[in-house]
Amino acid sequence: MPSALKEDNSVDKAPISLIRHVQHLNQVQLGRRWSLSPRTLERWRFHGTGPRYLKVGGRVLYRMTDIEAFEALRRCTASPIHSAQKEPRHAHDD
């Protein structure tokens, strides 16, 4: 069994830098990665709004590829406020 899936959840206590090299995370590990409670991830699964997941033997696992895809879809770019607000054009400006 890969170390990320140990029954004693010892990886749950591992530093995030080590967790990033595994292929799957459970909801506790993913919650730590995103600073969310596992309950939030449960609610997202219930509503179908979170990342894709696997159900293996009653356990919920998130594939790193699905986690990273979910993150990429939500990546935002900051834009300056003044460029988003265009000044109104007046008839005499032409």
N, C-alpha and C positions, 0 to 999 in steps of 0.2 A: 504494500500500500504506500503511495507517495507520502512524503512527510507532510504535505499540506492537508492531508485527509486523516491524520491520526485521530483516533477515537478520543484521546484525552484532551483534544483541543489545544495542545501545547503551542501550535503555530498561531493561535489566537493571540498569544502574548508576545509573539516575535515582533521585532521592529518592522515598520512598513517597508523599509528598504529591502528586507529579506523576502517579504511577502510578494513583492512585485515580480519575482522570478518564477512563481508557480503558475500553473495553468488554470487552476480553479480556486475560487474563494467561497467560503460559506458566508452566511449573512452577517455574522459577527465580524469577520475579517473585512468584508466590504463596507460595513458600517464604520469601522475604524478608518478605512481608506478615505471615505467621504465625510467623516465626522457626523454620521447619522446614527440614530438608534436602530437596532435590528427591527424594532416594531414598525418604524417608518418603511423599511424594506418590505415587511410583511404586508403593510397597507398598500404599497405600490403594486405588489404581486396580485393582491385581491382586486384592485382596480385596473390592473393591466397597464399601468403607467411607467413601471420601472424597466430595468434592463431585462433581456431574455434570461431565462434560468433553466436549469436541469433539475429534475426530481429523480434522485437515485436512492432506492431503498428507503424512501421516506425522508431523505435528506435533501435540502435545497442547496444547489451549487450554482455559482455563476462562473462562466468561462471568461478568462481574461480578454479574449477577443471580443466577446459581447460587452464586457464592461468598457473596454476602450472605444468600441463603436458608439455606445451610449454617451460616453463623455464627448466624443468628437461631434456628435449631433447637437450637443448643447454648448459647444465652444462659442463664445461671443467675442467680438472685437469691439473695443471701446472706440467711440468716435467723439470728436470735439462737439460740444453743445452748439457752438456758433455755426458749424457747417450743416447741422441738421435743421437749423432754423433759417430759412431763406427769408430775406426781406421782401415784402410785397412790392410788386411792380406797379407803377403808376403810369397812366396814359402819357404823361408829359416826359417820361424817361426815354421814350423811343426816339 
